[in-house]
């Protein structure tokens, strides 16, 4: 929910477009997947594991879905060649986006987790 709403609200400031629902879907999916993996014990709340998960999910999930959305939005017809060219054209951006996600998560994971845990405790969210 946080990821989807973040994309929507930020696009009020930075501009809406046909990409906004796709961004909301990607951010929501990544957040949901992270929550499920943490809850099942697959993903640990450490800098290293969150950074690796963030980098991979940004590159594979966000980059993959957003590149596909570009093909679907702007192409007159769909072909494997067009999809491949679009993915190759977006490769540099996706790598930079993924690397920056790793760096930001490495430095900001602990403060973000601490704040989220405080909110969870304060408002009694996700009690077992």
Secondary structure, 3 states (H helix, E strand, C coil): CHHHHHHHHHHHHHCCCCCHHHHHHHHHHHHHHHHHHHHCCCCCCCHHHHHHHHHHHHHHHHHHHHHHHHHHHHCCCCCHHHHHHHHHHHHHHHHHHHHHHHHHHHHHHHHHHHHHHHHHHHHCCCCC
